[in-house]
């Protein structure tokens, strides 16, 4: 191999190494920005010592479907508020109940002004309904939330549901928290 080709190959390898290093730093930066310093709680969790809870915010499950109220919601709200931890409530979406009935359950459990964070809609599990019905259901809950609280909710879902939810009315006006 002549000297010209050796220099050219060395130059290409150097450029590739620089790009790989930059790519690695970008990935590290993206991972750091994805870090969430808060937790979500429900009756499935137990907080043993509230004085050791060291988070920037808490969301607690308030409701699910048209009638379920989480048994630990009020306790979690009181303990977070007592310690000055920003607190929000979430509704776990059921795909077999209308948005209006589900939101009625949520607003009856979470009165205006009872939390410091915007409401959250938790969309998880197998969503065994059509995309059109899913858009109508989630879009209806978003509208009800905005009409009652005056804010668009935070939407919590796994990245696998992202494409299915993109056509939802007012989807892009909501904040998104990706679960795993």
LINZI-V654485 format. One record per pair of residues at least 4 apart in sequence whose C-alpha atoms are under 7 Angstrom apart, sorted by sequence separation. I is the first residue (numbers start at 1). J is the second residue. If there is no record, write none. Layout:
{{I,J} {I,J}}
//
This chain:
{{1,5} {2,6} {3,7} {4,8} {5,9} {6,10} {7,11} {8,12} {9,13} {10,14} {11,15} {12,16} {13,17} {14,18} {15,19} {16,20} {17,21} {18,22} {19,23} {20,24} {21,25} {22,26} {23,27} {24,28} {25,29} {26,30} {27,31} {28,32} {29,33} {30,34} {31,35} {41,45} {64,68} {72,76} {73,77} {74,78} {75,79} {76,80} {77,81} {78,82} {79,83} {80,84} {81,85} {97,101} {98,102} {99,103} {100,104} {101,105} {102,106} {103,107} {104,108} {105,109} {106,110} {107,111} {110,114} {129,133} {130,134} {131,135} {132,136} {133,137} {134,138} {135,139} {136,140} {137,141} {138,142} {139,143} {140,144} {141,145} {142,146} {143,147} {144,148} {145,149} {146,150} {157,161} {161,165} {162,166} {170,174} {1,6} {63,68} {64,69} {80,85} {97,102} {129,134} {146,151} {166,171} {63,69} {81,87} {145,151} {146,152} {62,69} {63,70} {80,87} {145,152} {62,70} {145,153} {61,70} {77,87} {142,152} {62,73} {142,153} {61,73} {60,73} {91,106} {60,76} {38,55} {37,55} {38,56} {39,57} {40,58} {41,59} {42,60} {37,56} {38,57} {39,58} {40,59} {41,60} {42,61} {155,174} {159,178} {38,58} {39,59} {40,60} {41,61} {154,174} {155,175} {156,176} {157,177} {158,178} {152,173} {153,174} {154,175} {155,176} {156,177} {157,178} {158,179} {152,174} {153,175} {154,176} {155,177} {156,178} {157,179} {158,180} {156,179} {43,70} {62,89} {63,90} {64,91} {88,115} {42,70} {43,71} {57,85} {58,86} {59,87} {60,88} {61,89} {62,90} {63,91} {64,92} {65,93} {87,115} {88,116} {93,121} {43,72} {56,85} {57,86} {58,87} {59,88} {60,89} {61,90} {62,91} {63,92} {64,93} {65,94} {87,116} {88,117} {90,119} {91,120} {92,121} {93,122} {139,168} {42,72} {56,86} {57,87} {58,88} {59,89} {60,90} {61,91} {64,94} {86,116} {87,117} {88,118} {89,119} {90,120} {91,121} {92,122} {93,123} {135,165} {138,168} {139,169} {42,73} {59,90} {66,97} {86,117} {88,119} {89,120} {90,121} {91,122} {92,123} {139,170} {65,97} {90,122} {95,127} {121,153} {135,167} {136,168} {120,153} {121,154} {122,155} {123,156} {124,157} {131,164} {135,168} {119,153} {120,154} {121,155} {122,156} {123,157} {124,158} {135,169} {66,101} {118,153} {119,154} {120,155} {121,156} {122,157} {66,102} {118,154} {120,156} {65,102} {112,149} {67,105} {99,137} {103,141} {66,105} {98,137} {99,140} {100,141} {103,144} {63,105} {99,141} {63,106} {62,106} {62,109}}
//
